Structure formats: C-alpha cells, structure tokens
Amino acid sequence: MIQSMTGFGKAALQLPTKKITVEIKSLNSKGLDLNTRMPSVFREMELGLRNQISQRLERGKVDFSLYVEVTGEETTSKINVPIINGYINQMKAVIPNADETELMKMAVRMPDALKTERDEIDANEWKKIQTVIDEALDNIANFRKDEGGSLEKEFQLRISNINNLMNEAVSYDAERVETVKTRLRTALDELKVNVDENRFEQELIFYLEKYDITEEKVRLGNHLNYFLETLNGSEANGRKLGFITQEMGREINTMGSKSNHTEMQKLVVMMKDELEKIKEQVLNVL
C-alpha cells in the first residue's frame, strides 16, 4: 500500500517535574526537508534525532517540535543574590532614605539579576523521551498510511476512467475511417477527374496509417496496468508513479493529435483532465 507524505503525529510523556510533548507534521517535498525545534539543552542530540526521523519518514517537508513544560518546583533560573545586593547598596548610596521594597523591585530588573543554570541531559530521561518520539513517529506513519489508502482509491478511480475513455475513443475509429474516405471521395468528385481505384485505395491506406492510434492505445493500456502494479508494490514509489504518468501523457497527447475526429478529441480532453488529477495527487505519494 502506498503512503502519503502528508501526516501528523503527536505523543506526550509526564515526568515527575515536567511534561514532554512531541509533535511531527509533514507535507510533500521532493526530498527530506527536516526542521527541528527543541530546547537548547537537547541540541547535542539533534544529529541522532535527525537520523532517527529520516529513517522512518524518508521524504517530505517535516517539522519536528519537542516542547518541555515544567510542572514541578524545579526551575533553571536562580536569583543572583550577590549581584542584587550590590545593586541595592549602590542605590542606597545615591538615595539613602529609599524604601527597601522599592529598591528590591528595581534591583531585580537590572542586568544579571537572574542567572540561568545550564541543565545537563539525564541519560535515563532521554531514553524516556526517545520512546515518546518513537510513538509520535508511529502515529504519523499510521496517518500517512490512512492518507495513502485514500489516495490509492482515488488513483484506481482515475485510472479506470482513463481506460474507459480510451476504449470509448477507439470505438469511433471505424466511423472516423469512413468519414475520411467520404471526405476524400467527395473532394475527388468535385474535381471531376478520373481516379485509379487501386491508387486511391493505396493512398487512402497510407493516409489512414498516419492517423492510426492502435500503438498508442496498446502503450497507454500498458502504462495504466503498470501504474496499478506499482501502486500495489511494497516499496516507496511516488517518483516512479510520476514517471509513469509522464509516459501516459505522451500517449494521450499523440492520440489527440491523430484523432482528427470531434468526439474522439473531446474524449482525449477528458482523459487529460483525469491524468492531471492523478499528477496532482502523485506529488503527495511517498
């Protein structure tokens, strides 16, 4: 079954003093375009994290976000007591009778009044976080599979429509041949010249061969079948499906240029419309 490149996965973990939330979003892209957002304390783990994500998601414009919400009393910001006392003493020297509370309010707003201690990654905590990341990756993979199932049904419908339109176009082939014969015969009659019937038949056959669409019909039918076979393959195949649609387009265009028949040309336009809908959706296939 094919997979879509569009997806969303989310997972959360509650630790004793913090809540970890992981969100992964993806859209279609020619390759893997990965953007990560996480607290600076986890940046040293980014390379391994990127490898972990790329192995699972392969392609797509992927946004990975890791959020940390402190739920306990733990905090990395501490009051820098010596600095604050120094500010207060300096302000007392300027305003000896100033209110202590007001001086404190002013001091805590001054530069370096708060200091942030850098957290170190806890190995056990990171292992737990990785399980959450794996869970989010599982969720986005399932989302992609569900979207892929919808795309597969859409493709099967469009391929069936093209096949039916192609067969309908071919059904006009005999009528088209008779129309060409009649038109040529009428033109000759208007010229009022004697025509060698054998030569006329030879020229007619040559003329009709130029407009014969049998080969295009066979090749287009093969491409339609190959598309369905690839659709049911086990490997990622979005690029391959795109190449097949290009070949389908060439055969449909050639049929249109050879049709020389109003109803057939209408059907060719309808085939092109169905093919464009396929091409639009193929861009979302992994």
C-alpha positions as CSV (number, residue, x, y, z in Angstrom):
1,M,0.0,0.0,0.0
2,I,1.2,3.5,-0.8
3,Q,1.8,6.1,1.8
4,S,1.1,9.9,1.7
5,M,3.8,12.4,2.6
6,T,1.1,14.4,4.4
7,G,0.7,13.5,8.1
8,F,0.6,14.5,11.7
9,G,1.8,12.7,14.8
10,K,1.8,13.7,18.5
11,A,2.8,12.0,21.7
12,A,3.3,13.2,25.3
13,L,5.1,12.0,28.5
14,Q,4.6,13.2,32.1
15,L,7.8,13.1,34.1
16,P,8.0,13.9,37.8
17,T,8.7,17.6,37.3
18,K,8.0,18.3,33.6
19,K,5.8,17.3,30.7
20,I,7.3,16.4,27.3
21,T,5.3,16.8,24.2
22,V,6.4,15.8,20.7
23,E,4.7,17.0,17.5
24,I,5.6,16.0,14.0
25,K,4.0,17.4,10.9
26,S,4.8,16.6,7.2
27,L,3.9,17.8,3.8
28,N,5.0,16.8,0.3
29,S,8.5,17.6,-0.9
30,K,11.0,16.2,-3.5
31,G,13.3,15.0,-0.7
32,L,13.6,15.1,3.1
33,D,13.4,18.7,4.3
34,L,13.6,18.5,8.1
35,N,13.2,21.4,10.5
36,T,13.6,20.7,14.3
37,R,12.6,22.9,17.2
38,M,13.6,21.9,20.7
39,P,15.1,23.4,23.9
40,S,18.8,24.2,23.7
41,V,19.7,21.6,26.3
42,F,18.8,18.8,23.8
43,R,20.7,20.3,20.8
44,E,23.6,17.9,21.3
45,M,21.2,15.0,20.5
46,E,20.0,16.6,17.2
47,L,22.2,14.6,14.8
48,G,21.0,11.3,16.2
49,L,17.4,12.6,16.2
50,R,17.6,13.6,12.6
51,N,18.9,10.1,11.6
52,Q,16.0,8.6,13.6
53,I,13.4,10.7,11.8
54,S,14.9,10.3,8.3
55,Q,14.9,6.5,8.6
56,R,11.2,6.5,9.4
57,L,9.8,9.2,7.2
58,E,12.2,9.1,4.2
59,R,10.7,12.1,2.3
60,G,8.6,15.2,2.9
61,K,8.8,18.7,4.4
62,V,8.9,17.7,8.1
63,D,8.5,19.9,11.1
64,F,9.6,18.3,14.4
65,S,8.8,20.1,17.7
66,L,9.8,19.0,21.2
67,Y,8.2,21.0,24.0
68,V,9.1,20.9,27.7
69,E,6.6,22.2,30.2
70,V,7.8,22.5,33.8
71,T,5.1,21.2,36.1
72,G,7.1,20.9,39.4
73,E,9.0,23.4,41.5
74,E,12.2,22.9,39.6
75,T,13.5,25.9,37.6
76,T,16.8,26.7,35.9
77,S,16.5,30.4,36.8
78,K,18.0,31.5,40.1
79,I,18.2,34.8,41.9
80,N,21.8,36.2,41.7
81,V,21.9,37.3,45.3
82,P,25.4,39.0,45.3
83,I,24.5,41.0,42.2
84,I,21.2,42.2,43.6
85,N,22.7,43.1,47.0
86,G,25.4,45.1,45.1
87,Y,22.7,47.0,43.1
88,I,20.8,47.8,46.3
89,N,23.9,49.1,48.1
90,Q,24.8,51.3,45.1
91,M,21.2,52.7,45.0
92,K,21.3,53.4,48.8
93,A,24.5,55.4,48.3
94,V,22.6,57.6,45.9
95,I,19.2,57.6,47.8
96,P,20.0,56.9,51.5
97,N,16.3,57.0,52.6
98,A,14.9,54.9,49.8
99,D,12.3,52.3,50.6
100,E,13.9,48.8,50.8
101,T,11.0,47.2,48.9
102,E,11.2,49.7,46.1
103,L,15.0,49.2,45.9
104,M,14.4,45.4,45.6
105,K,11.9,45.9,42.8
106,M,14.4,48.0,40.9
107,A,17.3,45.7,41.6
108,V,15.7,42.5,40.2
109,R,15.1,44.3,36.9
110,M,18.8,45.1,36.5
111,P,21.1,43.1,34.2
112,D,22.3,39.8,35.5
113,A,19.9,39.9,38.5
114,L,18.8,36.4,37.4
115,K,21.2,33.6,36.4
116,T,20.2,30.6,34.4
117,E,22.0,27.3,35.2
118,R,22.5,25.1,32.2
119,D,20.8,21.7,32.5
120,E,22.7,18.6,31.7
121,I,20.9,15.8,29.8
122,D,19.9,12.9,32.0
123,A,20.6,9.7,30.1
124,N,17.6,7.9,31.6
125,E,15.3,10.8,30.9
126,W,16.5,11.0,27.3
127,K,15.6,7.3,26.8
128,K,12.1,8.0,28.0
129,I,11.9,11.0,25.6
130,Q,13.0,8.8,22.8
131,T,10.1,6.4,23.4
132,V,7.8,9.4,23.1
133,I,9.5,10.4,19.8
134,D,9.1,6.8,18.5
135,E,5.4,6.9,19.5
136,A,4.9,10.2,17.6
137,L,6.7,8.7,14.6
138,D,4.4,5.6,14.8
139,N,1.4,8.0,14.9
140,I,2.5,10.0,11.8
141,A,3.3,6.8,10.0
142,N,-0.2,5.5,10.6
143,F,-1.6,8.8,9.5
144,R,0.4,8.6,6.3
145,K,-0.9,5.0,5.6
146,D,-4.5,6.1,6.1
147,E,-4.0,9.0,3.7
148,G,-2.3,6.6,1.3
149,G,-5.3,4.4,1.3
150,S,-7.5,7.3,0.3
151,L,-5.0,8.2,-2.5
152,E,-5.0,4.7,-3.7
153,K,-8.8,4.6,-4.1
154,E,-8.6,8.0,-6.0
155,F,-5.9,6.7,-8.3
156,Q,-7.8,3.5,-9.1
157,L,-10.9,5.5,-10.0
158,R,-8.9,7.9,-12.3
159,I,-7.1,5.0,-14.0
160,S,-10.4,3.3,-14.6
161,N,-11.9,6.5,-16.0
162,I,-9.0,6.9,-18.4
163,N,-9.2,3.3,-19.5
164,N,-13.0,3.6,-20.2
165,L,-12.5,6.9,-22.1
166,M,-9.7,5.3,-24.2
167,N,-12.0,2.4,-25.2
168,E,-14.8,4.8,-26.0
169,A,-12.4,6.9,-28.2
170,V,-11.3,3.7,-30.0
171,S,-14.9,2.8,-30.7
172,Y,-15.1,5.8,-33.0
173,D,-12.2,4.5,-35.1
174,A,-14.4,2.8,-37.7
175,E,-16.6,5.8,-38.1
176,R,-13.6,8.0,-38.4
177,V,-12.2,5.9,-41.3
178,E,-15.5,6.1,-43.2
179,T,-15.6,9.8,-42.6
180,V,-12.1,10.2,-44.1
181,K,-13.0,8.0,-47.1
182,T,-16.1,10.0,-47.8
183,R,-14.4,13.3,-47.5
184,L,-11.6,12.3,-49.8
185,R,-14.0,10.8,-52.3
186,T,-16.2,13.9,-52.3
187,A,-13.1,16.1,-52.9
188,L,-12.2,14.0,-55.9
189,D,-15.7,14.0,-57.3
190,E,-15.7,17.8,-57.1
191,L,-12.5,17.9,-59.2
192,K,-14.3,15.8,-61.8
193,V,-11.2,13.7,-62.7
194,N,-10.8,10.0,-63.4
195,V,-9.1,8.2,-60.5
196,D,-7.3,4.9,-60.5
197,E,-9.2,3.0,-57.8
198,N,-6.2,0.9,-56.8
199,R,-4.1,4.0,-56.4
200,F,-6.8,5.7,-54.5
201,E,-7.0,2.7,-52.1
202,Q,-3.2,2.7,-51.6
203,E,-3.1,6.4,-50.9
204,L,-6.1,6.1,-48.5
205,I,-4.3,3.3,-46.6
206,F,-1.2,5.4,-46.3
207,Y,-3.2,8.4,-45.1
208,L,-5.1,6.3,-42.6
209,E,-1.9,4.7,-41.2
210,K,-0.7,8.2,-40.3
211,Y,-3.8,8.6,-38.1
212,D,-3.8,5.0,-36.7
213,I,-3.9,5.1,-32.9
214,T,-3.6,1.3,-32.3
215,E,0.0,1.6,-31.0
216,E,-0.9,4.5,-28.7
217,K,-3.9,2.5,-27.3
218,V,-1.7,-0.5,-26.6
219,R,1.1,1.5,-25.0
220,L,-1.4,3.6,-22.9
221,G,-3.1,0.4,-21.7
222,N,0.3,-1.0,-20.7
223,H,1.1,2.2,-18.8
224,L,-2.3,2.1,-17.0
225,N,-1.6,-1.5,-15.9
226,Y,1.9,-0.7,-14.8
227,F,0.7,2.2,-12.8
228,L,-1.7,-0.1,-10.9
229,E,1.1,-2.7,-10.4
230,T,3.4,-0.1,-9.0
231,L,0.6,1.3,-6.8
232,N,0.3,-2.1,-5.2
233,G,4.1,-2.5,-4.7
234,S,5.7,-2.8,-1.3
235,E,8.3,-0.1,-1.7
236,A,8.1,3.7,-1.7
237,N,7.1,4.6,-5.3
238,G,5.9,8.2,-5.6
239,R,8.7,9.1,-8.0
240,K,8.1,6.0,-10.1
241,L,4.4,6.8,-10.4
242,G,5.3,10.3,-11.5
243,F,7.4,8.9,-14.3
244,I,4.6,6.6,-15.4
245,T,2.2,9.5,-15.6
246,Q,4.6,11.3,-17.9
247,E,4.5,8.4,-20.3
248,M,0.8,8.2,-20.1
249,G,0.6,11.9,-21.0
250,R,2.7,11.4,-24.1
251,E,0.4,8.6,-25.4
252,I,-2.7,10.6,-24.7
253,N,-1.3,13.7,-26.5
254,T,-0.4,11.6,-29.5
255,M,-3.9,10.1,-29.6
256,G,-5.3,13.7,-29.6
257,S,-3.1,14.8,-32.4
258,K,-4.0,11.8,-34.5
259,S,-7.7,11.6,-33.7
260,N,-9.0,14.0,-36.4
261,H,-12.5,13.4,-35.1
262,T,-14.6,15.7,-32.9
263,E,-15.9,13.2,-30.4
264,M,-12.6,11.5,-30.1
265,Q,-10.9,14.8,-29.4
266,K,-13.5,15.5,-26.6
267,L,-12.7,12.2,-25.0
268,V,-8.9,12.9,-25.2
269,V,-9.5,16.2,-23.4
270,M,-11.4,14.3,-20.7
271,M,-8.5,11.8,-20.4
272,K,-6.1,14.7,-20.0
273,D,-8.3,16.1,-17.2
274,E,-8.2,12.8,-15.4
275,L,-4.5,12.5,-15.8
276,E,-3.9,16.0,-14.4
277,K,-5.9,15.0,-11.3
278,I,-3.6,11.9,-10.9
279,K,-0.5,14.1,-11.3
280,E,-1.6,16.5,-8.6
281,Q,-2.1,13.6,-6.1
282,V,1.1,11.7,-7.1
283,L,3.1,14.7,-5.7
284,N,1.8,13.6,-2.2
285,V,2.9,10.0,-2.5
286,L,5.9,8.9,-0.6
